[in-house]
Amino acid sequence: MNRRPRGPHHRDAPWSAAEGLQQLDAALVGTQGRGIGHRGLGELRNGPAHAKKNGMTHRKIEYWVIPPEADAEFVAHMEEVLETYEKPYNPHVPVLCMDEQPVQLLKETRVPIAATAKHGKRVDYEDERAGTAAIFMFAEPLAGWREVAVRERKTKSDWAIEMARLLEGRYAACGKVILVCDNLNTHTKGAFYEAFAPERARALVRRLEFCYTPKHGSWLNIAENELSSLTRQCVADRRFGDVASLREETQAWSNDVNATQRGVDWQMKIDDARTKLKSVYPTIKL
């Protein structure tokens, strides 16, 4: 195999691109980045030499939910959600939280070797993609109840069908259901009209009260916490080759958790938010 001759920009050169991520220099914030492949002469491949002196790390990035600053819309939606969570339990007007996430379906290319007393289950490193699925998580925090629905897609109609199933099933006797969810274009009243006849759609919408989480504030949705638990305990590091097997396993998870876990005790109140998240609240200018 012929190799290209080494040029002045070969990776051995001190200004060449490194295998990793370059630490962002605070002095360059607000300016146009140079990119990881255009460091200055004499600059180390892992970043500037002074980074070690001030304790900066080079290859680790921590991902956080960084709230906005002085955002009145964020505050309004946040306090509405927190006020909803403070309401006492009312079985006739339940508070229902919902969230969703996609899942990559993967088939085994070789038959796994069953676990024995000497070693765990062994699967081949190679897999075959088999499409995607959508997990819908519904949770009623004060009742200690959650349910998982798995569908092939997550369109407006898919969401409306799952909501109608709950409204006409578990919550058939409830005059109103308060729904806490993210403000996505699939979570709308109009979605019911795309899935059902106008008479049925109106009957469903009339009993539904939306309470949207703020943009970039999905951490306020209790269903997101339940979905995170489902992912860690049931879905992560496993291969599901079809929707049926994913649905079976997630249903078993929700049945087990419902039988052993009590309701969710949400601690954060509006007064806590006004104290600990002062930067989010706008300054009143008269």
Secondary structure, 3 states (H helix, E strand, C coil): CCCCCCCCCCCCCCCCCCCCCCCCCHHHCCCCCCCCCCCCCCCCCCCCHHHCCCCCCCCCCCCCCCCCCCCHHHHHHHHHHHHHHCCCCCCCCCEEEEEEEEEEEEEECCCCECCCCCCCCECCCCEEEEEEEEEEEEEEHHHCEEEEEEECCCCHHHHHHHHHHHHCCCCCCCCCEEEEEECCCCCCCHHHHHHCCHHHHHHHHHCEEEEEECCCCHHHCHHHHHHHHHHHHHHCCCCCCCHHHHHHHHHHHHHHHHHHCCCCCCCCCHHHHHHHCHHHCCCCCC
